Amino acid sequence: MKARFLIPLGIFLALALLLGIGLTLNPRDVPSVLINEKAPTFNLPDLFDLEKRVSSQDMQGKVWLMNVWGTWCPECWREHEFLNHLAKDQGVTFIGINWRDDRDEALSFLTSKGNPFAAVGFDPESEAIMDWGVYGAPETFVIDKQGLIRKKHTGPLYQQVWDKEFRPLLQQLAGES
């Protein structure tokens, strides 16, 4: 009779274990099929001067981070101070893609909050972003000297994520020739 209760108990424990494992995973970390693949190219109007262009081709031979953001995105506001810190104090090169945004609001945001970006492409109609597999903001990509996407992070960058995931990767990539 006791054996009859062990089967449901075993099933319950197995399901509880799977649920527990699932709850510890970050739901924002969506695997990308683009990791270690050639980064899609983009050529967008410059947010600050629509007569100029921001192109991924300008970054050839460099390690850089592409950050997709918008003023409509609360998490983008939260990570912005940290991006400023990384760019100013640690020399991290960010190319921003201002996505599905109002240009005047984006300019005002960067003027008042600081600009961590070496350049900002303006993509109000999602012309470039879809090729990158972006489905929300913020998203940050690490692109190596060969133009390969080495990492994609969905969600805001914070010190813990930077120290655990980004810093070691960037140190590794800086050592590659």
HELIX and SHEET records of a PDB file:
HELIX    1   1 LYS A    2  THR A   24  1                                  23    
HELIX    2   2 SER A   56  MET A   59  5                                   4    
HELIX    3   3 PRO A   74  GLN A   90  1                                  17    
HELIX    4   4 ARG A  103  LYS A  113  1                                  11    
HELIX    5   5 ILE A  129  TRP A  132  5                                   4    
HELIX    6   6 GLN A  159  VAL A  161  1                                   3    
HELIX    7   7 TRP A  162  PHE A  166  3                                   5    
HELIX    8   8 ARG A  167  GLY A  175  1                                   9    
SHEET    1   A 2 ASN A  43  PRO A  45  0                                        
SHEET    2   A 2 ARG A  53  SER A  55 -1                                        
SHEET    1   B 5 PHE A 117  ASP A 123  0                                        
SHEET    2   B 5 PHE A  94  TRP A  99  1                                        
SHEET    3   B 5 TRP A  64  TRP A  69  1                                        
SHEET    4   B 5 GLU A 139  ILE A 143 -1                                        
SHEET    5   B 5 ILE A 149  THR A 154 -1                                        
END                                                                             
